[in-house]
């Protein structure tokens, strides 16, 4: 039988551990980059006189 089809094998293989570490790394790096990245935006000053708008 192929290794994946053997009954009663509840071993945590090296391949599973590597996949888990890779998934965790992707989540951590993605969260770090998402928190760090800010889209460039337009800075608008608030007018000093109430009711006036900037055109």
HELIX and SHEET records of a PDB file:
HELIX    1   1 UNK A    3  UNK A    5  5                                   3    
HELIX    2   2 UNK A   14  UNK A   36  1                                  23    
END                                                                             
